[in-house]
Structures are given as structure tokens and as C-alpha cells.
């Protein structure tokens, strides 16, 4: 259950926007803060990047690199193994090579950990390198920078991650997030920073964008950077390059995923191309992906590497499923894991290249900050993914006494620690969350605006394409529709998916979902629902029509505030934090009739509904009371869970749940 947040138009909304773009598209723009024609021009009409020399130390870096090119100094580009790091490496390395530089690249194996490490630097120095330029890493490499200084090797850092309290001592340190940086746009990825460094070197923005924007676009989408301002322009230019097949490796990779470069979208890049690039660094070595991006023609080599990356991505998906299965088993054994403010899970020998993806999956499933730890021998490595309002980086900082290394930003982070400290680290996370977030941020789903069904005309929905490319912080528009009647519903693909028709006054539309199987779409024909959905144009037999793609739904008028409050109280009770005693009559069953009502709900649902679904679609029971009662039934052996849904188990002996067990204990505690 998420809290639905619907953007409201400001009271003093600029009427010029509505006149220029109409009420449908203009309404979205206003609610996204684009509330003047000047801001609309900045959004739609951005045709250049800000001066790269505004980034601190860029001038110094340019001088050093030009001197190295003139003097034949050997350069190594030190990259990273994720999509952003690989594309950033490809940008800088291919440029320097084209300039005739004596240049090599180095991308660490994931087993070496994120960022520079001394053993790799020793090998690079022994190979004759005199200048190292980092991309997408280095801002926290204080020790490694000192090592290079002692060895007499110059270091230029280009990064975009949050700096620590101490900057590395180096010849130049470019990071738009430095506190003393004066550049206007702070949300570049590593590839974006590398791109702007090239613009400073070349002094020709158009040439650099024509040659490298596609790589920066893939890095931007792969690192889930906000698609606004300069990032939006970079992705626009990059998509043009990709559609014109300017990079043989990317074209081969897109074709290996059964698509064509000519009509590629930002969404396809983010969810299909980027995972394939990441798969190399997750399971083998990212150099394979880099070699693909450096291919200069549509050769067999490009095709073969692309197919290898696709195969690695398939292997990644299998490994991901294996870890998720083990996690489900852990949670089944100890359901209280997911009742903590932060979900922390650890396992032996989970693939360190996969735990970041798994972390995202668990976070999305439980709508909570999530920490996944892989333990191997004496070392443990982990990933964090977080929700809006809870900073992953601040949490790691607050628990850093147990860590040997950590880094990240508000939404995500990575770390390492001794294996024997995992238990203490977990306890500290729980303490930190309770201390600083006694009330955790509610998981939320944002819609751009509430709108009647009559507004979804073909002309209106077609205008949404003007907002593309879609991505982080420039998402596909979502709409809230209230009090719609389910006119009909039917199964698609043997029940895997669902299509249904809704009506509102005299209007009707088809709605589809590929996430809810027909058996789990509980509203019956004639029932009233509220829903949040995206709008799209459906083409069939040459005819165009509007259809909605379902994101979330609930019974019309459902009180989410009560549900979320009850959920919060239930988890507090499970964590033994107690609750306000005045709430006891509402959240703990008081009579046999209340128990029987919930028992009958479980019996009638016959394993088809989770506890959340029972509460939402049988909205007469307080969710906290429902969960406590189900826990008491489970304790007494009266129900069992299959795939998260309870079913009744016949029992030979009757048991008074008010005299012993969970309910009796809670009634004493809250008396």
C-alpha cells in the first residue's frame, strides 16, 4: 500500500502555459514546476550545455592533459565496472586515442571493490603510466591519491559522487558536487562529467556531442540520473546518435535484444540495453562491454560481443532469481525481518555483482530502505537502496564504525566490512533508523493530476510525446481517476495479464495491466474503483485509440491514511516497541466475534488473498487487528501461508486465544 500523492496546480498558476499548451499538457507542466513560458523554453528548448570550465579544476585538468598529449606522457583512464563507468571510460579513452595519446584504460574487477585500489595502481605505474585520470570514481580515494603522490604520478579525478569531508590531494579534482564548485548543473553522471571535460578540451560542443553524446546518454540512463536540464539534452542528443547508428557496438547490442536502433527510446535503453552492459561487470569483467562500445564498425566482433553480453544478462537473471528465492526462505523463517524500519538481509556467497539489483527488487517489494549483504570468508560486501526521505549515504555514515569502506548518495550506496561485524552492523542500522526516523517516510506513488475520463482524447494523449525522453524525475505522466465503474474484465495470455473497461459518466476506456494476473484482479463487474494510470495510444488495424496502462488501484474512497497508520502500529508491536494503550481496543481483537470475522475472511478467500488484499478488498477490518489475529492463528496452527496468502488448516483441538499466546500477551502489555 502506497500513499497516493496528487500534484496540485499552484494558486497563482501562469495562464500563459495553459494558453500555449492547452489544459491537458499545460496542466502537467504547471504541476511539474514548469509554470512560466521562460521555464517551458528552458525545458523544451535547451540546446546547449553550461560552460564546462565553471566546474572547479577543469582548467587545470585541460592544461595537464594537453601537456601530456604534447609530451607523449603515458595516460591511463581508470574507470568503473557499472554502465556509467564503462561509458565514461569509453568517452575519455576513445577521445584520447583519437588525439594520438599513449593511452590505456583500466576497469577494476568487481572483486577489487569500487574505486581505485593500491595493487591495481602499482601494476599501472609499473606499466609506465605517468598520468591517471579517473572517471566515475576517485572522490573518496584519499589514501590512493597519497600513494600516487609519493610515486610521482599525476592524478586527475573526474567524478560525480558526494565528496567526503576530505578531498583527495591531486592535480585536479572535478566533481560538480564539490562545495566550492560553481557550475550550475550538479546532477551529471560520471559519463556526463567526462563529456563536459572533452568539451573543455576540444572547445567545440557540437563536435563532442555528435561524437560522444550517445555514450553519455547511456551512462545517464544507466545511473538513473534525473532527466532534467543538461541531462535531458544529453539524452536527447544521444538518442539521435543511436538512431543514426553512430556506434556499431550499441547498434549490435540493441539488435541482439530483438530491437531496432531506428526507433529506440530512453525507456528501452534504461531497462534493456543498460542491464546488458552492466551484466559484464556483474558476472565477468566490464572490459568486455567496453570493447563492444569501442567497436568502430558493424563487424562480427561487435555482433559476437553483443550476443555474449545478452547471454551474460540471462545468466544474471538466473542468479538474481536464486538469491531472491533464498531471501524469500529467510523471510518465511523470520517474518520480522521485513517489519523493521530498514530491511537487512545477509547470505553466504551471494554474487556481489547481483546484490545491487536484488536490493532494488526487495526495496520495491516492501517499500522500505533495504540492505543486502554478501558474506564470503572473512569479508562481507553490501548494497543499499533507499526510498524518498531516507538517505542511504547518511545511514552508512551513521553506521560507519563497522565499515572498512563505503560510498554512495541518498538513493543508493555500497560498502564492505569484516564478516564477523555483520550482526553488530545490522543492530546499529536498526538503532540508527529508530533514533533518526521514529516515524519512517510513507511509501508513496505520485500522480501528475486528477482528471476525468473525458480528457483522454487522442489529440491530448499524443501531446505527451513532447515530454520525452522519459526517465528519472521526468517520468511518464500518471493520472488519478476517481470513482470509476468496472464495466467488464477479461483475461489476457491465459490469465497472465488483465484487461478491463471502466466507465465514468458517459465515457469509457480500456485499461490493461501486465503486472496483475486475472485471478488477482479482485474488483467485480459493477464495482467502483479509484486508479492511477498512464495514458498511451493503441494502434490496431490502422486505427488509433487511447488506452490506459494501470499502475495502481483500490476500492473507491479507500482510506489509505487509516491503513498506513494501522500498518505502522502493527510493525511497532512486532518490533516490541509497544503502542499507545488507547489504541488497544482498535488494534487487538477483544471478542470471539472479531476473531471469527477474520477467520471467515481467510476461509472464503481460500488462499487467493494476501493479508494486505484481505484488508483492502474487505475494508471492514482494521489492518493491524487483522495482522495480529492472523499471527495468532498462525501461532495456534489454525492457518498456513502459501506465497504470502493464508489458508485455513483444520485443527482437532479448540484453543482459547484470549487465554494464552500472542493475543493474551498483548492484552496484558497494553492493559
C-alpha positions as CSV (number, residue, x, y, z in Angstrom):
1,X,0.0,0.0,0.0
2,X,1.4,3.3,-1.1
3,X,0.3,6.8,-0.2
4,X,-1.1,8.4,-3.3
5,X,0.2,11.9,-3.8
6,X,-1.5,14.0,-6.5
7,X,0.2,17.2,-7.6
8,X,-2.0,20.4,-7.3
9,X,-1.8,23.3,-9.6
10,X,-0.4,26.4,-7.7
11,X,-3.0,29.1,-6.9
12,X,-1.1,31.6,-9.0
13,X,-0.5,29.3,-12.0
14,X,0.6,31.2,-15.1
15,X,-2.3,31.3,-17.6
16,X,0.2,31.7,-20.5
17,X,1.2,28.0,-20.1
18,X,-2.4,26.9,-20.5
19,X,-3.0,29.1,-23.4
20,X,0.2,27.9,-25.1
21,X,0.0,24.1,-24.4
22,X,-3.7,23.6,-23.5
23,X,-5.2,22.3,-20.3
24,X,-4.0,18.7,-20.6
25,X,-0.3,19.1,-21.3
26,X,-0.2,22.6,-19.7
27,X,-1.7,21.2,-16.5
28,X,1.1,18.6,-16.3
29,X,3.8,21.2,-17.0
30,X,2.5,23.5,-14.2
31,X,2.3,20.7,-11.7
32,X,5.9,19.8,-12.6
33,X,7.1,23.3,-11.8
34,X,7.3,24.5,-15.4
35,X,4.9,27.4,-14.6
36,X,6.1,30.1,-17.0
37,X,6.9,30.4,-20.7
38,X,10.5,31.0,-19.8
39,X,10.7,27.7,-17.8
40,X,8.9,25.9,-20.7
41,X,11.6,27.3,-23.1
42,X,14.3,26.1,-20.8
43,X,12.7,22.6,-20.6
44,X,11.8,22.2,-24.3
45,X,14.3,24.5,-25.9
46,X,17.6,23.6,-24.1
47,X,20.2,23.5,-27.0
48,X,23.5,23.7,-25.2
49,X,25.3,22.7,-22.0
50,X,26.7,25.2,-19.5
51,X,30.4,26.2,-19.7
52,X,32.4,23.2,-18.5
53,X,35.1,25.5,-17.2
54,X,32.7,26.5,-14.4
55,X,33.4,23.1,-12.9
56,X,36.2,23.5,-10.3
57,X,39.6,22.4,-11.6
58,X,38.5,21.9,-15.2
59,X,41.0,24.5,-16.5
60,X,43.8,22.8,-14.6
61,X,42.8,19.4,-15.9
62,X,42.8,20.7,-19.5
63,X,46.3,22.1,-19.2
64,X,47.7,18.9,-17.8
65,X,46.0,16.7,-20.4
66,X,47.1,19.0,-23.3
67,X,50.7,18.9,-21.9
68,X,50.5,15.1,-21.7
69,X,49.4,14.9,-25.3
70,X,52.2,17.2,-26.4
71,X,54.9,15.4,-24.4
72,X,53.8,11.8,-25.2
73,X,53.1,11.1,-21.5
74,X,51.6,7.7,-20.9
75,X,48.0,8.1,-19.6
76,X,45.7,5.5,-18.0
77,X,41.9,6.1,-17.8
78,X,40.8,4.5,-14.6
79,X,37.1,3.6,-14.9
80,X,34.4,1.7,-13.0
81,X,32.6,-1.6,-13.8
82,X,29.0,-0.3,-14.0
83,X,27.2,1.2,-17.0
84,X,28.1,4.8,-16.1
85,X,31.8,3.9,-15.5
86,X,32.1,1.9,-18.7
87,X,30.5,4.6,-20.9
88,X,32.6,7.3,-19.2
89,X,35.8,5.2,-19.8
90,X,34.8,4.8,-23.5
91,X,34.3,8.5,-23.9
92,X,37.6,9.6,-22.5
93,X,39.7,6.7,-23.8
94,X,38.4,6.9,-27.4
95,X,38.9,10.7,-27.4
96,X,42.5,10.5,-26.1
97,X,43.3,7.7,-28.5
98,X,41.9,9.7,-31.4
99,X,44.3,12.5,-30.4
100,X,47.2,10.2,-30.7
101,X,47.8,9.8,-27.0
102,X,49.8,7.0,-25.4
103,X,46.7,5.8,-23.5
104,X,45.4,2.7,-21.8
105,X,42.3,2.0,-19.8
106,X,41.8,0.1,-16.6
107,X,38.5,-1.1,-15.2
108,X,38.8,-2.9,-11.9
109,X,37.1,-6.3,-11.5
110,X,34.2,-6.2,-9.1
111,X,36.1,-8.4,-6.7
112,X,38.6,-5.5,-6.3
113,X,35.8,-3.3,-5.0
114,X,34.6,0.1,-6.1
115,X,37.2,2.8,-7.0
116,X,40.9,2.8,-7.1
117,X,43.0,0.3,-5.2
118,X,46.7,0.3,-4.4
119,X,47.5,-3.1,-6.0
120,X,45.9,-2.0,-9.3
121,X,47.7,1.3,-9.2
122,X,51.1,-0.4,-8.6
123,X,50.5,-2.5,-11.8
124,X,49.5,0.6,-13.7
125,X,52.6,2.5,-12.6
126,X,54.9,-0.4,-13.4
127,X,53.5,-0.3,-16.9
128,X,54.9,3.2,-17.3
129,X,51.9,5.4,-16.7
130,X,52.7,8.9,-15.5
131,X,49.1,10.4,-15.5
132,X,46.0,8.7,-14.2
133,X,42.5,10.1,-15.0
134,X,39.6,8.6,-13.1
135,X,36.1,8.6,-14.4
136,X,33.0,7.9,-12.3
137,X,35.2,7.3,-9.2
138,X,38.0,8.8,-7.1
139,X,36.3,11.5,-5.0
140,X,36.8,9.4,-1.9
141,X,40.3,8.0,-2.8
142,X,42.3,9.9,-0.2
143,X,44.7,7.1,0.6
144,X,45.2,6.2,-3.1
145,X,45.9,9.8,-4.0
146,X,48.6,10.0,-1.4
147,X,50.1,6.8,-2.7
148,X,50.3,8.2,-6.3
149,X,51.7,11.5,-5.0
150,X,54.6,9.6,-3.3
151,X,55.2,7.7,-6.5
152,X,55.4,10.9,-8.5
153,X,52.3,10.1,-10.7
154,X,49.9,12.9,-11.5
155,X,46.2,12.3,-10.8
156,X,43.1,13.9,-12.3
157,X,39.9,12.9,-10.7
158,X,36.5,13.2,-12.6
159,X,33.6,12.0,-10.5
160,X,30.0,12.9,-9.6
161,X,29.5,11.1,-6.3
162,X,29.2,13.0,-3.0
163,X,32.6,14.1,-1.6
164,X,33.6,13.3,1.9
165,X,34.9,15.7,4.5
166,X,38.4,15.4,3.0
167,X,39.2,15.7,-0.8
168,X,42.0,13.6,-2.3
169,X,45.2,15.5,-2.8
170,X,45.7,15.5,-6.6
171,X,46.5,17.8,-9.5
172,X,42.8,18.3,-10.4
173,X,39.6,17.1,-8.8
174,X,36.5,17.7,-11.0
175,X,33.2,16.9,-9.3
176,X,30.1,19.2,-9.6
177,X,29.1,18.2,-6.1
178,X,32.2,19.8,-4.5
179,X,31.1,22.6,-2.1
180,X,33.4,25.0,-3.9
181,X,32.2,24.1,-7.4
182,X,30.4,26.9,-9.3
183,X,28.8,25.0,-12.1
184,X,25.0,25.5,-12.4
185,X,24.1,21.8,-13.0
186,X,25.0,19.4,-10.3
187,X,23.3,16.1,-11.3
188,X,25.6,14.8,-14.1
189,X,26.7,11.2,-14.0
190,X,30.3,10.2,-14.5
191,X,29.9,9.9,-18.2
192,X,28.3,13.4,-18.2
193,X,31.3,14.9,-16.4
194,X,33.7,13.1,-18.8
195,X,31.7,14.5,-21.7
196,X,32.0,18.1,-20.4
197,X,35.7,17.7,-19.8
198,X,36.0,16.8,-23.5
199,X,34.1,19.9,-24.5
200,X,36.6,22.0,-22.4
201,X,39.5,20.2,-24.2
202,X,38.1,20.4,-27.7
203,X,36.4,23.8,-27.3
204,X,33.7,22.6,-29.7
205,X,30.5,21.4,-28.0
206,X,28.8,20.3,-31.3
207,X,31.6,18.1,-32.3
208,X,31.8,16.4,-28.9
209,X,28.1,15.9,-28.7
210,X,27.9,14.5,-32.3
211,X,30.8,12.1,-31.4
212,X,30.1,11.0,-27.8
213,X,26.6,12.1,-26.7
214,X,25.2,8.5,-27.2
215,X,27.7,7.1,-24.7
216,X,26.9,9.9,-22.1
217,X,23.2,9.2,-22.7
218,X,23.5,5.5,-21.9
219,X,25.6,6.4,-18.8
220,X,23.0,8.9,-17.7
221,X,20.1,6.4,-18.1
222,X,22.1,3.5,-16.6
223,X,22.9,5.6,-13.5
224,X,19.3,6.7,-13.1
225,X,20.1,10.4,-13.2
226,X,17.3,13.0,-13.2
227,X,16.3,13.7,-16.8
228,X,16.1,17.4,-16.5
229,X,18.2,20.3,-17.6
230,X,21.5,19.2,-19.1
231,X,20.9,15.5,-18.6
232,X,17.7,15.8,-20.7
233,X,19.6,17.5,-23.5
234,X,22.4,14.9,-23.4
235,X,19.9,12.1,-23.6
236,X,18.0,13.8,-26.5
237,X,21.3,14.2,-28.5
238,X,22.4,10.7,-27.6
239,X,19.2,9.1,-28.8
240,X,19.6,10.9,-32.1
241,X,23.1,9.4,-32.4
242,X,21.9,5.9,-31.5
243,X,19.1,6.1,-34.0
244,X,21.6,7.1,-36.7
245,X,23.7,4.1,-35.7
246,X,26.8,6.1,-34.8
247,X,28.1,3.4,-32.5
248,X,28.5,0.0,-34.0
249,X,28.7,-1.8,-30.6
250,X,25.5,-0.2,-29.3
251,X,23.7,-1.0,-32.6
252,X,24.7,-4.6,-32.3
253,X,23.6,-4.8,-28.7
254,X,20.2,-3.3,-29.4
255,X,19.7,-5.8,-32.3
256,X,20.8,-8.7,-30.0
257,X,17.9,-7.8,-27.8
258,X,15.5,-8.1,-30.7
259,X,15.0,-4.4,-31.3
260,X,16.0,-1.8,-33.9
261,X,18.1,1.3,-33.3
262,X,15.9,3.5,-35.5
263,X,13.0,3.7,-33.0
264,X,14.9,3.3,-29.8
265,X,13.5,5.1,-26.6
266,X,15.1,6.2,-23.4
267,X,12.9,3.6,-21.5
268,X,14.2,0.8,-23.7
269,X,17.8,1.9,-23.2
270,X,17.3,2.0,-19.4
271,X,15.6,-1.3,-19.0
272,X,17.1,-3.4,-21.8
273,X,20.4,-2.0,-23.0
274,X,21.9,-0.8,-19.7
275,X,21.4,-4.1,-17.9
276,X,23.3,-5.9,-20.6
277,X,26.2,-3.5,-20.3
278,X,26.1,-3.9,-16.5
279,X,26.0,-7.7,-16.8
280,X,29.6,-7.9,-17.9
281,X,30.8,-6.1,-14.8
282,X,28.5,-8.1,-12.6
283,X,29.4,-11.6,-13.7
284,X,32.8,-11.3,-15.5
285,X,34.8,-8.2,-16.3
286,X,33.4,-4.9,-17.6
287,X,36.2,-4.7,-20.2
288,X,34.0,-6.9,-22.4
289,X,31.3,-4.2,-22.5
290,X,33.9,-1.5,-23.1
291,X,35.4,-3.4,-26.0
292,X,31.9,-3.5,-27.5
293,X,31.4,0.3,-27.2
294,X,34.8,0.8,-28.8
295,X,34.0,-1.2,-31.9
296,X,34.3,1.0,-35.0
297,X,32.3,-0.9,-37.5
298,X,29.5,-3.4,-37.7
299,X,31.8,-6.4,-37.6
300,X,31.4,-9.9,-36.5
301,X,33.3,-8.9,-33.4
302,X,30.6,-6.4,-32.4
303,X,27.9,-8.9,-33.1
304,X,29.6,-11.7,-31.1
305,X,30.3,-9.5,-28.0
306,X,26.7,-8.2,-28.1
307,X,25.5,-11.8,-28.0
308,X,27.8,-12.6,-25.2
309,X,26.5,-9.7,-23.2
310,X,22.9,-10.8,-23.8
311,X,23.8,-14.3,-22.6
312,X,25.5,-12.9,-19.5
313,X,22.4,-10.9,-18.8
314,X,20.3,-14.1,-19.0
315,X,22.8,-15.7,-16.6
316,X,22.4,-12.6,-14.3
317,X,18.7,-13.0,-14.2
318,X,19.0,-16.7,-13.2
319,X,21.5,-15.8,-10.4
320,X,19.2,-13.0,-9.3
321,X,16.2,-15.4,-9.0
322,X,18.4,-17.8,-7.0
323,X,19.2,-15.1,-4.4
324,X,15.6,-13.9,-4.3
325,X,14.5,-17.4,-3.6
326,X,16.9,-17.7,-0.7
327,X,15.7,-14.4,0.6
328,X,12.1,-15.5,0.5
329,X,13.0,-18.5,2.5
330,X,14.8,-16.3,5.1
331,X,11.7,-14.1,5.4
332,X,9.4,-17.1,5.7
333,X,11.5,-18.3,8.6
334,X,11.6,-14.9,10.2
335,X,8.9,-12.5,9.0
336,X,10.1,-9.8,11.5
337,X,12.9,-9.1,9.1
338,X,10.6,-7.1,6.9
339,X,8.8,-5.4,9.8
340,X,11.9,-3.4,10.7
341,X,12.3,0.2,9.5
342,X,15.1,-1.0,7.3
343,X,15.2,-4.4,5.7
344,X,18.6,-6.0,6.2
345,X,19.4,-9.4,4.7
346,X,22.6,-11.3,4.5
347,X,23.7,-14.6,2.8
348,X,26.7,-16.7,2.2
349,X,28.4,-16.3,-1.2
350,X,25.6,-14.3,-2.8
351,X,27.1,-13.0,-6.0
352,X,28.5,-9.5,-5.2
353,X,27.7,-8.3,-8.7
354,X,24.0,-9.2,-8.3
355,X,23.1,-8.0,-4.8
356,X,22.6,-4.4,-6.0
357,X,19.8,-5.5,-8.3
358,X,18.4,-7.8,-5.7
359,X,18.5,-4.9,-3.2
360,X,16.3,-2.8,-5.6
361,X,13.8,-5.6,-6.0
362,X,13.4,-6.1,-2.3
363,X,13.1,-2.3,-1.7
364,X,10.4,-2.1,-4.4
365,X,8.6,-5.1,-2.9
366,X,8.5,-3.9,0.7
367,X,8.7,-0.1,0.1
368,X,11.5,0.2,2.7
369,X,15.2,1.1,2.6
370,X,17.0,-2.2,2.0
371,X,20.5,-3.5,2.8
372,X,21.7,-6.7,1.1
373,X,25.0,-8.2,2.4
374,X,27.0,-11.0,0.7
375,X,29.4,-12.8,3.1
376,X,32.4,-14.7,1.7
377,X,35.1,-15.9,4.0
378,X,36.2,-13.1,6.3
379,X,34.8,-10.3,4.2
380,X,31.3,-9.0,3.6
381,X,30.2,-6.6,0.9
382,X,26.8,-4.9,0.6
383,X,24.5,-2.7,-1.3
384,X,21.9,-0.2,-0.1
385,X,18.8,1.1,-1.9
386,X,16.6,3.6,-0.3
387,X,13.2,5.4,-0.5
388,X,12.5,9.1,-0.8
389,X,13.1,10.8,2.5
390,X,15.7,8.3,3.9
391,X,19.3,8.9,2.8
392,X,21.3,5.7,2.2
393,X,24.6,7.7,2.4
394,X,23.7,9.3,5.7
395,X,22.7,5.9,7.1
396,X,26.1,4.4,6.1
397,X,27.8,7.4,7.6
398,X,25.9,6.9,10.8
399,X,26.9,3.2,11.0
400,X,30.4,3.7,9.6
401,X,32.2,2.5,12.7
402,X,31.7,-1.1,11.5
403,X,32.7,-0.5,7.8
404,X,36.0,-0.7,6.1
405,X,34.8,1.2,3.1
406,X,31.6,2.9,2.0
407,X,30.2,5.4,-0.5
408,X,27.1,6.5,-2.4
409,X,24.4,9.1,-2.4
410,X,20.9,9.5,-0.9
411,X,19.3,6.8,-3.1
412,X,21.9,4.1,-3.1
413,X,25.3,3.1,-1.6
414,X,27.8,0.3,-1.3
415,X,30.1,-0.8,1.5
416,X,32.4,-3.5,2.8
417,X,33.0,-4.8,6.3
418,X,34.6,-7.7,8.2
419,X,32.2,-10.8,8.2
420,X,32.2,-11.0,12.0
421,X,30.8,-7.5,12.2
422,X,27.6,-8.2,10.1
423,X,25.4,-8.8,13.2
424,X,26.6,-5.7,15.0
425,X,26.3,-3.6,11.8
426,X,22.7,-4.9,11.4
427,X,21.8,-3.9,15.0
428,X,23.4,-0.5,14.5
429,X,21.2,0.1,11.4
430,X,18.1,-0.7,13.4
431,X,19.3,1.7,16.2
432,X,20.1,4.4,13.7
433,X,16.7,4.2,12.0
434,X,14.8,4.2,15.3
435,X,16.9,7.2,16.6
436,X,16.6,9.4,13.5
437,X,13.4,8.1,11.9
438,X,11.0,7.1,14.7
439,X,8.3,7.5,12.0
440,X,9.6,6.4,8.7
441,X,8.5,8.1,5.4
442,X,5.4,6.6,4.0
443,X,6.0,4.8,0.6
444,X,4.3,6.9,-2.0
445,X,3.1,7.0,-5.6
446,X,2.8,10.3,-7.3
447,X,0.3,11.2,-10.0
448,X,0.6,14.4,-12.0
449,X,-3.1,15.3,-11.7
450,X,-6.6,14.1,-11.1
451,X,-8.5,14.1,-14.3
452,X,-11.9,13.0,-15.7
453,X,-12.1,10.2,-18.2
454,X,-13.4,12.6,-20.8
455,X,-10.0,14.4,-21.1
456,X,-8.3,11.3,-22.6
457,X,-8.7,12.3,-26.2
458,X,-6.3,11.1,-28.9
459,X,-5.0,14.6,-29.5
460,X,-4.3,15.2,-25.8
461,X,-2.5,11.9,-25.3
462,X,-0.4,12.4,-28.4
463,X,0.9,15.6,-26.9
464,X,2.5,13.7,-24.1
465,X,5.3,12.7,-26.5
466,X,6.6,16.2,-26.3
467,X,7.8,15.5,-22.8
468,X,10.1,12.7,-23.9
469,X,12.7,11.4,-23.2
470,X,11.2,9.9,-20.0
471,X,13.3,8.8,-17.1
472,X,14.2,9.8,-13.5
473,X,12.4,13.0,-12.4
474,X,10.9,13.3,-15.9
475,X,8.7,10.2,-15.6
476,X,5.9,9.1,-17.9
477,X,2.8,11.2,-16.7
478,X,0.4,9.4,-14.4
479,X,-3.2,10.3,-13.8
480,X,-5.6,9.8,-11.0
481,X,-9.2,8.8,-11.9
482,X,-11.7,8.5,-9.1
483,X,-15.0,6.6,-8.8
484,X,-14.8,4.7,-12.0
485,X,-17.1,1.7,-12.6
486,X,-15.7,-1.6,-13.8
487,X,-17.9,-2.3,-16.8
488,X,-16.2,-5.6,-17.9
489,X,-13.0,-7.5,-17.4
490,X,-11.2,-10.3,-19.2
491,X,-8.0,-12.4,-19.0
492,X,-5.1,-11.9,-21.4
493,X,-2.5,-14.5,-22.3
494,X,-4.2,-17.4,-20.5
495,X,-4.7,-15.3,-17.4
496,X,-1.2,-13.9,-17.0
497,X,-2.4,-10.4,-17.7
498,X,-5.7,-8.4,-17.3
499,X,-7.7,-6.1,-19.4
500,X,-10.8,-4.3,-18.1
501,X,-13.1,-1.5,-19.2
502,X,-14.0,1.4,-16.9
503,X,-16.8,4.0,-17.3
504,X,-17.2,7.4,-15.7
505,X,-20.4,9.3,-16.5
506,X,-20.9,8.7,-20.3
507,X,-17.2,7.9,-21.1
508,X,-15.4,4.6,-21.2
509,X,-11.8,3.4,-21.7
510,X,-9.9,0.2,-21.9
511,X,-7.3,-0.4,-19.2
512,X,-4.6,-3.0,-19.3
513,X,-2.0,-4.4,-16.8
514,X,0.8,-6.8,-17.4
515,X,1.6,-6.9,-13.6
516,X,-1.6,-8.3,-12.2
517,X,-2.8,-11.7,-13.3
518,X,-6.6,-12.0,-13.9
519,X,-7.1,-14.1,-10.8
520,X,-5.6,-11.3,-8.6
521,X,-7.8,-8.5,-10.1
522,X,-10.4,-8.7,-7.4
523,X,-12.9,-5.9,-8.3
524,X,-16.0,-7.4,-9.8
525,X,-18.0,-6.0,-12.7
526,X,-20.1,-3.1,-11.4
527,X,-17.7,-2.3,-8.6
528,X,-16.3,1.2,-8.1
529,X,-12.6,1.8,-8.1
530,X,-10.0,4.6,-8.0
531,X,-6.9,4.1,-10.1
532,X,-3.7,5.7,-11.1
533,X,-2.7,5.0,-14.7
534,X,-0.6,6.2,-17.7
535,X,-2.2,7.0,-21.0
536,X,-1.0,5.7,-24.4
537,X,-2.1,5.4,-28.0
538,X,-3.0,1.9,-29.1
539,X,-2.7,1.2,-32.8
540,X,-4.7,-1.7,-34.3
541,X,-5.5,-2.3,-37.9
542,X,-4.6,1.2,-38.8
543,X,-6.9,2.7,-36.1
544,X,-5.7,4.8,-33.2
545,X,-7.4,4.8,-29.8
546,X,-6.5,5.8,-26.2
547,X,-5.9,3.1,-23.6
548,X,-4.7,3.3,-20.0
549,X,-1.9,1.3,-18.5
550,X,-2.7,0.5,-14.9
551,X,-0.2,1.4,-12.2
552,X,-2.2,1.0,-9.0
553,X,-5.9,0.7,-7.9
554,X,-8.1,0.4,-4.9
555,X,-11.8,0.5,-4.0
556,X,-13.3,3.9,-4.5
557,X,-12.9,6.1,-1.4
558,X,-10.5,3.8,0.3
559,X,-8.9,5.4,3.5
560,X,-5.2,4.9,2.9
561,X,-4.4,7.1,6.0
562,X,-6.1,4.6,8.2
563,X,-4.4,1.6,6.5
564,X,-0.9,3.2,6.7
565,X,-1.4,4.2,10.4
566,X,-2.6,0.6,11.3
567,X,0.4,-0.9,9.4
568,X,2.8,1.4,11.3
569,X,1.3,0.3,14.7
570,X,1.4,-3.3,13.7
571,X,5.1,-3.1,12.9
572,X,5.8,-1.2,16.1
573,X,4.1,-4.0,18.1
574,X,6.1,-6.7,16.2
575,X,9.4,-4.8,17.0
576,X,8.3,-4.8,20.7
577,X,8.2,-1.1,20.8
578,X,4.7,-1.1,22.1
579,X,1.9,1.3,21.1
580,X,-0.4,3.8,22.5
581,X,-2.6,1.9,25.0
582,X,-5.6,3.9,23.9
583,X,-5.4,2.2,20.5
584,X,-5.6,-1.3,22.0
585,X,-9.4,-1.8,21.5
586,X,-9.0,-0.9,17.8
587,X,-5.9,-2.9,17.0
588,X,-6.2,-6.0,19.2
589,X,-9.2,-8.3,18.9
590,X,-11.4,-8.1,22.0
591,X,-14.2,-10.6,21.2
592,X,-14.6,-14.0,19.7
593,X,-16.9,-12.4,17.1
594,X,-13.9,-10.3,15.9
595,X,-11.8,-13.4,15.6
596,X,-14.5,-15.3,13.7
597,X,-15.0,-12.5,11.3
598,X,-11.3,-12.6,10.2
599,X,-11.3,-16.4,10.2
600,X,-14.2,-16.4,7.8
601,X,-12.4,-13.9,5.5
602,X,-9.5,-16.3,5.3
603,X,-11.7,-19.3,4.7
604,X,-13.7,-17.6,2.0
605,X,-10.6,-16.2,0.2
606,X,-9.1,-19.8,0.2
607,X,-5.5,-18.7,-0.3
608,X,-6.2,-16.2,-3.0
609,X,-5.5,-13.0,-1.0
610,X,-2.6,-11.7,1.0
611,X,-3.3,-10.0,4.3
612,X,-3.0,-6.6,2.6
613,X,-5.5,-7.7,-0.1
614,X,-7.9,-9.0,2.6
615,X,-7.8,-5.7,4.3
616,X,-8.1,-3.6,1.2
617,X,-10.9,-5.5,-0.5
618,X,-12.8,-6.4,2.7
619,X,-12.5,-3.0,4.2
620,X,-14.4,-3.5,7.4
621,X,-11.4,-4.8,9.5
622,X,-8.6,-2.7,10.9
623,X,-5.4,-3.8,9.2
624,X,-3.4,-4.0,12.5
625,X,-6.1,-6.2,14.1
626,X,-6.2,-8.4,11.0
627,X,-2.5,-9.0,11.1
628,X,-2.3,-9.6,14.8
629,X,-5.2,-12.1,14.5
630,X,-3.5,-13.9,11.6
631,X,-0.3,-14.1,13.6
632,X,-2.3,-15.6,16.5
633,X,-4.0,-18.1,14.1
634,X,-0.6,-19.0,12.7
635,X,0.9,-19.5,16.1
636,X,-2.0,-21.8,17.0
637,X,-1.7,-23.8,13.8
638,X,-5.0,-22.7,12.5
639,X,-3.7,-21.2,9.2
640,X,-0.7,-21.7,7.0
641,X,0.8,-19.3,4.4
642,X,1.4,-20.2,0.7
643,X,3.0,-17.5,-1.4
644,X,2.2,-14.9,1.3
645,X,-1.5,-15.8,1.4
646,X,-3.2,-17.5,4.4
647,X,-5.4,-20.6,4.2
648,X,-7.4,-22.3,6.9
649,X,-5.9,-25.5,8.4
650,X,-8.3,-27.9,10.2
651,X,-7.5,-28.3,13.9
652,X,-8.5,-31.1,16.2
653,X,-8.4,-29.2,19.4
654,X,-10.0,-25.8,20.1
655,X,-7.9,-23.2,21.8
656,X,-8.8,-20.0,23.6
657,X,-6.6,-17.4,22.0
658,X,-7.6,-14.9,24.8
659,X,-6.1,-17.1,27.5
660,X,-2.7,-17.9,26.0
661,X,-0.5,-17.0,23.2
662,X,0.1,-13.7,21.3
663,X,-3.3,-12.0,21.9
664,X,-3.3,-12.8,25.6
665,X,0.3,-11.5,25.9
666,X,-0.5,-8.2,24.1
667,X,-3.7,-7.6,26.1
668,X,-1.6,-7.8,29.3
669,X,1.1,-5.5,27.8
670,X,-1.5,-2.9,26.8
671,X,-3.9,-3.2,29.7
